[in-house]
Amino acid sequence: MYKKITISGLICTGKTSLFWGLQEKLIWPTFSASQFFRDYSRTHNLSLEKAEEQSNILTRKIDTRMADMLKSSGNIIVEGWMAGIMADELGGVLRILLTCSDQERIHRFANREQLSLKEAEVRVKQRENNLFKVLNKIYKRLDFLDRKNYNLIIDTTSLSKEETVATVLQKLNRS
């Protein structure tokens, strides 16, 4: 039986939508690394596209907080790029990886940020490349999107938020 859920995936795969959809249905405590960084970037006038502006110390602090939450007793939903691999040796954790076609992710980003598709593509690629560099520098690994680290993989390219939430709830009910 799963007592904890992690949600990982690239930009605009639906992590935040799934996170809030599950929180609404399950009413479990939550922690979103993505939301934390959005809030931190906003209050410190940093650009999310330039992950290198976020200090290694802050990144480690947030990831350590996530790992501690996953090791504690009780239910929790944790969303973040590193969330799944932070729980790879823990029992009772449903580790979810969301995937989506690059074309759809760029379209979603363009709509969310009100950008042209060309500008959205540049910003998504820049942000992901910067984040990959930061994570590799800190952790010396880039396997946080490797499917072997997850026990549920959902392609959200053509799924609604409700369909994605329902897929996870079905998996929880079968455990």
Secondary structure, 3 states (H helix, E strand, C coil): CCCEEEEEECCCCCHHHHHHHHHHHHCCCEEEHHHHHHHHHHHCCCCCCCHHHCCHHHHHHHHHHHHHHHHCCCCEEEECCCHHHHCCCCCCEEEEEEECCHHHHHHHHHHHHCCCHHHHHHHHHHHHHHHHHHHHHHHCCCHHHCHHHCCEEEECCCCCHHHHHHHHHHHHHHC
